[in-house]
Amino acid sequence: MSLKNPVEMLLHWAQERPNQTWLHQPVDGVWKKYSWAECDAQVRSMATALRQLGLPDGARIAISGRNTAHWFMADLAIAMAGYVSVGLYPKQAADAVRYILEHSETKALFVGPMPDVDEFMGALPQGITTIGFPYADVPGCDKQWDDLVRASEPFAGYQAPDPDSLHTLIYTSGTTGHPKGVMITGANMMFATQGLLKTMPAQGQERFFSYLPLAHAFERGALELASLYLGAEVFFLENLDKLAEQLKEVAPTRFFGVPLVYNRIQAGILKKMPQAKLDRLLRIPVLSTYVKKKIRQGAGLQNARYLFVGAAPMPIPLMQWFEKVGITVLQGYGMTENNIYATANLPGANRIGSVGRAMPGADMRIADDGEIQYKHPAVTPGYYKDPEKTAELFTADSWLRTGDKGRIDEDGYLYITGRTKDIFKTLKGKYVAPAPIEGALSRNTDIDQLCFVGAGLKQPIMVVTLSAGGMTKPREAIEAELKADMDAVNASLEPHEQIAKVIVAREPWSIDNGIMTPTMKVKRNEVEKKFTALLEQHANDYKTKVVWE
């Protein structure tokens, strides 16, 4: 039996479970519930409203704002009406917003709640029809969601499109240059979803918590699509300040996060129970089990059968810390270009330090130069309107080039050893792969973010920001621990790779100050640019091991 597409799954559940809640949307701390039948009715009416805009088949329609029930419904209405969705991050630079909308030739845009909304609205090119989601903090738009739904007849006679036709454009957040529009077809999505269902089937009624950006392939696949195929309930985060509180309230059956989120969870646990006290309690057999249970409950993770981390490497010491308190975090790997369908660790088949084994049907190889490459039906056909970059994306024999270097052990587990573009050359003419060295120093729990730089320097320097816990400690204590960890890491490195010193940045890195992408990856080039003067000033001083900005 062939897999249904996402729209067909909505229609399926609306018939099978019309009155069961699918989406839970928080508004001023109160959960507003949408059943499968209600979502079906709103999606059908919005699909009719979109057709009445008179756009040609395959026209691009964008969706903006933080994760909401209406983001899901808009995405399905666009697909039902025969158009192509384009996701925008809720915190995206104005020039990137304008570029994406112009490059994709977007004709209409759903506007959701988001920070810096005036800046966002000011970046919109002329001629785009705006449709406002029904939330208090959404600005005035050409049309309003509720008005269109009320005034439009439900869309009837839906016909599934050719699976090989374009379903969505996902623009990579990119650490350099313009975002690239990754083309994702219906067939790409359905193959990845089928593999997900095989490896992680539903166990009872699933509850998901959606807070990572829906413009990213990870959240679209692991949350939106998985909820449609598994019939799972979805709870949306109201705002970032409420993450810890609402995670505890929802207690999802699956939880997905980036390393920074797990850092925050760890900081929250240690705030209530300092490390020394925690270590003491975990050594007492009678108390250990009880303490671990309380920690899981306190974090809202007591129901989570799968806890995944992705988008960036999670430091091994952090994974080991969670393991010690009874929380197994599974690392996965993927990229937008292979629809986040590559490798994953799974319960009972987890190897800390690796990103897991290949997913079903995901052919994987390591090229002669160490690059990880893939070939399977979830791989993108290429970049939208960019044949040159598409040609660069594939090898002569049609394997997807990831740009990541890795090795596969004897049991099939993949280990990422670096990124080809991140490797830099010092003034000594020697190459350095920063990722493993960053991962090794991240054993220091006072560090929040870190970036190893060395292009144009005699010896590489580590730039770090401090965690919330680190910011409360005396400088002398921070310096002593950083020096000790630096010595431990340097002991296993070649002389040209060793960390010459650590620069402690004054303020955290964020999307707002341009040092992180919307998917929480550090922009190495921006760190180098921001700290150029400081790097040059301290490049030849090898005595001072820790410098404060």
N, C-alpha and C positions, 0 to 999 in steps of 0.2 A: 504494500500500500504506500503510495507516495505521500510525503509529508504535506500537510496543509500550510499555506502561507499565513503570515500574522493576521491579516484581515479575516481569513477563513476561520482562524482560531477564535477570534472575537465572536463571530457569528455562531460558532459551535457552542461556546460557553453561554451565550445569551439564550440559546435554546435549551441547553442541558441544565444550567444553573441560573436561571434568570434573576432570582432574588438574592443570590449570594453576593456579598460585598467583594469587589475586586480592588478598588482603590480607596485609600484612606487619606484625605487631604486635611492637614491641620490649618485652622484659621483662628487666630487669636487663642491658641491653646486648646481649641475644641476640634475633635476629629469629624470632618464631614465625610459621609460614606457614599460611594457610588457603586451600585450593583452592576453585574454584567449587562443586564437589560437596559439600565440607565445609560451606561457607556455606549452600548450598541445604538441606542436611539440618538444620542448626541453626535456620535461619529457619523451616522447616516445623514442627519440633517446638515452637519457641517460639510460633508462631502458634496451635497447638493448645492450649498451656498458657494463652495469653491468652484464648482462647474459653472455657476452663474456669473463668475467673473469673466468668462469667455476666453480663458487661457487655452493654448493648444495642449494636446496630450504630451506628457513628459515635461511640462513646464516645472521650474524649480520654485518651491515654496519653503521659506526658512522658518525655524522655530527658535525663539530666544527665551531667556529667563531661567531662573533656578528650577529644579525638578518639581513638577506639580502633576496632578492628575490630568490637567489640560494639555501638558506636554505630550503625554501618552496618547490622549484622544486626538490631538492635532496630527500627530505622526500617522495614526491609523486613518484619519479622514483624508489626509493627503494621498496615501496609498490607495484608498478606496476610490478616490476621484480620478486616479490614473496619473498622478503627478509624482515628482521626486522631492523628497525632504532634504533639507540642509540644516544641520544643527549648529547653533552658535553658543559659545560658552557664556555663562552669566557674567563673568568678569573677563572681558577680552578687550585688548587695546582698540581704540577707535579706528586706527588705520587698518588693523586686521579685519575688523567688522566691515569696513567699506570695501576692502579688497575682496573678501569672500563673497559679498553680495554682488559686486560688479563682475567678478570672475565667473561666478555661477549663473549670472544673468537671472537672479532671483526676481520674481514678479510680485510676490506677496509675502508678507511676514507676520507671523504670530508673535505678539509682544507679551512677555510674561514678567512677573516681578523680579527685580534684580537691583543690585547696588549701582550707583552712578548712572541711573537711567537717563538723565538729561544728556550726559556725554554720549551715551549710546544712541539716543534719538537724533542727536546732532550729526552723527556719523552716517546716517542712512542716505544712500543716493536718491536722487529725484525719481519719481515715477513708481515707487513701490507701494502697493496697497497694504496698509497696516491693519491688523485685526487684534484687538485687545482682549487678553484673557480676563475673566471676571474676578480680579483681586483688587483690593483697595489701593495698593501702591503701584498700579499699572497706569501710565500716563494716558491722556486722551489719544485715541487712534481713529483712523478713517471709519472703521467698523468695530462693533463689539460682539464678542463670542455669543453671549446670551441672546442678543437681538437677532443675530443670524440664525441661531438654532430655532428660536421661536417662529421665525418667519419662513423657514424652509421645510419643505416636505422631505420625509426620509428617503434617502437614496435607495433605489430598488434595482434589482437585476444585476448585481455585481458579478463581473466576469473576471476570473483570475488571469493576470497578465502572463506573458511568456516568462518563465523563471530566469531566463538569461537577460531580460531587460533590466535597465538601471532602476534600482529601488531607492537608494539614498547616496548622497555625497557626504563623506566625513572628512572634514579638513583637519589635517594634522596640525597640532598646536605649534610644532617646530621650535627647536632651540636656536635656529638661525634662518634668515631669509623669509620669504613669503610662505604662508601655509599652502600645502598641496592638497587638491581635492581628490581623495581616494574614492574611486567608483566601487560601490558594493551592489551586486545584483541580488535578485531574489534567490537564485541558486546558491550564491555564496553564503547567504544567511541561513538558508535551510540546511545546507550540509553541516555548517558549524553547530547549529541547534540540535540536529540529529545526533551528533557526536556527544554533545553536552548531556542530552537525555540518556544516552547509553552509559556514560561514566558517572552521572549524578542523578539518578532517577528520583522522583518525588517519594517522600516517606510521610504519608499522612498529609494533612493540610499545611502547606508551606506558608511562611510569613517572611516577606522581604522588606528591607529598609533601604530606600533609595535616596542617596545624598551625593554620590559622586556625579560629576557633570554628565548629563545625557547626550551632550554633543560628542562624547568620547565613545569609541566602539566598545569599550569594556562594559560600561553601564548599560548601553543599549542592548548588548547581547546577554550579559549575565543577569540583568534585572528586568528590563522591559520585555524582551523576547522570551526569556525563561519563564516569566510570570504568565505569559500568554499560553505557552505550551504546557506548563505544569498546573495551570489553574490556580496559581498562588496569589495570596493577598499581598498588596503593596502598600506600605506606609511611607509617606514622604516627609523629609526633614523640613521643619518650618523655617529655621534659620540656623546658621553655623554655631551661634552661641548656645543653642539648645541640643547640640549633638550628643553630649554625654547623657543628658536628661532623657531625651527621646529614644536613644538607643536602649536605655534601661527599660523604658515604658513599652517599647515594641517587642524587645527580646526576640529577634529574628531567628529563623531556622537556618539561614545562611547569611554570612556576613562577608562583605568584600571591602577591602581598604587598600590605600597606598601606605608605604612605610611611615609617612608622617602621621597618619591617623593612629597607627599602632604605637608610635612614640607618645602621642597625646594620651592614649589609653593607659600606657605604662606610667606616665607622669601622674595621672589621676589616681592610680592605685597606690603609688609610692607617696603621694600627698597624704593619703589616709593611713598608710602603714609604711613607715620608713624602712629602707632596705635592711638595716641591721636587725630590726624587730622581726621583719618578714623571714629573714634567714633563720633566726632563732626558733620561730614557730614551726617552720617547715622541717626542722630537724627533729621535732617531737612527733613520733609516729601517730599517736592518738589524735593530735591536733592537726597534723598536716592535711589530711583528707577534708576536714571541716573548713580549714582556712582556704584551700583551693576552691571548694564549693562556694564559699562566701565571696571570693574574688570574682568568680564567673558571674554570680548573681549581681554583684555590685556593678559590674561593667555592662550587664545586660546580655551576656553571651552564654547563659546557661542552656539555651535551646539550640545553639548553633552547632549543627552537625558538620558543617563545612565553614572554615574560616580561611579566606584566601587573601593573599597580598599580591599585588601586581603593579604595573606601570613603571616601577623602578625597583632596583635590587634592594631587598631588606637585609640589613646587617645581620650576620650570623649570630653575634652576641645577643641581639634583641630577640631573635627567634628562640635562642636557647633560654633566655630569661622567661619568655612566655611558656615554654615547655616545662620549665622548673615549677611554675605556678599552676600547672595543669591545663594550659591552653595551647593546643597544637595549631600553629599557623602554617598553612600550606602555601608554598610559593608556586606561582604559575608564570608563564611567559607567552608573549604574543605581541603582535603589532597590528596597527590598523590595516596594513596592507595584506595581512593574512587573516583578517577578521578576528583577531585575538584568538586564533585557533592554532595552537602550536604544541606546547607541553604543559603538564601540570603534575604536581605531587597530589596524591589522593590518600584518604585515610587507609592505613595499613600498607601503603606503598609510598612512604614519605622519606626523603633523604635530605636532611638539612644541609644547606650549602648549594644544592642543585635546584633547578627550576622544574624538575620532574621528567617524566617520560613522554614520548610523543602521544598525542591524542589519537583516537581511532581514525585511521585513514590519512593521517597527516605525515606524508613522507618527508623525511628530514635527512640531511647529509651535512658533513663538514667538508668544505672545499679545501684544496691544497694549501691555500693561504690562511686556513683556520676559520673562514667565514661560515656562519650557520645559514643554511639555505633550505627552502621548502618548495614542495610541489603537491597541491591537493585542490579539490573543488571549492574551497572557501577563499582561495587566493584571488585578490582583485584582478580585473582585467587591465588595470593601469590607472594613471592619473588623468583627471578630466582636462581636456584641451591641452595636454602637454606630452606629445609623442616622444620628445627628446628625453624627458625625465623617465617616461615609461620604459623606453629602451634601456636606460641605465639601470632600471629596477630589476631586470631579468638577465640571466646568463644566456649564452648562445643556445643552450639546450632547454631554455624556458623554466629554469628554477628561479624562485624569488630570492633576491639578495637582501638579507636583513641588515647588513652593516654591522652586525654583532659578531664577535669572535667567541668560539666556545670549543668544548671538548665533550665527548660522550663516553661514559665509563662502560665497563664490561656488562653492566646490567641495563644499559640503555638510558641512564639518567644524564641529562644535559647540564653542563656547568658553563655559565657565561664568564668569559675571561677578560672581556673588555669590548670597547666599541671602536671600530676602525677609525671613525672620524674624531674620536676623543684622544687618540694616541698623539702625544706631542714629542717634539725633539728639543732637548736642552741645548745650551751653548756648547756643551761638550760633544754635541753631535750624536748623542745617544737617545734612543726612543724609550718613552715611559708610557705604560698603560695605567691610567689613574684609577679605574674602577676597583680593582682588587685592593689597592692601597687605601682608598677611601673606606672600603668595607672593613678593612682590618682596624683602622683607627676608630671606627664608629662603635667599638667596644666601650668607649668612654661615654657613660650615660649623661654626662653634662653637655654633650654635643647634640645639637638639634639637626643642623644641616652642615655639610662640608663639601669642599671642592678643591681638588689638587691641581695646581697650575704650575707650569714650568717653561712654557715656550718663551725663548729669549732670556732665560735665567741660567746661571751656572748650575744651580741645584734647585729642585722643585720645592715649593712652599704650599702648605695646607692652609686654606682659609675656612674658618668655621663660624657658626653662630651657636649661641648657647640655648639649651633647653630651659623651660620654665624653672626647673629645679636648680639648674646651673646658675641662673641669674641671681639666685638668693644666696649663693655661697660666697665666702671671702675669696678675693683674687688669689691670695697665696695658696689656698687649697686647690683652686682650679688649676693654677700653674703647675703645682707639684704633680697632680694626677696626669695632666697633659704631657708633661715631660716624661713621666714613667711609662705611659702608654706609647709615646713616640719612640722611646728607646726600645721597647718590646717589639714594636712593628719594624723598626729599622734593622733589628738584629737578623731578620729573615730576608732582607732586601739586598739587591746588588748595590754597590756604592753610588752609582749614578741615579738610582731610584729613591734613595733615602730622603726622608722628610728633613729639610734643613731647619725649618721652624714652623710654628703655627701662628697665624694672625687671627685674633679673635675680633670678629666684626661687631660693631656697636649695636646695630639694629637687626631684627629678624629679616630673612629674605621672604618675599611674598610676590604674589601676582601683581599687587598694586605698585610695588617699587620696581617692577620689570625684571626681577632676577629669577623668577620662577614662571614656568609655562602654566596655562590653565589646568594641566594634568599633574602639576606639582613636581615637575622635573626642574633641576637647577640649570640655568643657561650659563654654561661655562664661559662663553665669550663675554657675557655681561659682567660676570665676576671679575674676569681679567681686566675689563675696561674700567670698572668701578674702583678696583684696587691697584691700578697701574702705578700711581705715584708711591703708594705705600710699599708695593712689591719692589720697585726700583730702589727706594730708600733703604730697604733692609736686605737687599739681595746679597750684599757682600759682607754683612755682619753675621758671622757664624757663631758668635758667642751667645747672643740673646736668643733663647729657644722659643719664648712665647712673647708675642707683641700684641698690644691692645690698640684697636683703632682709635 
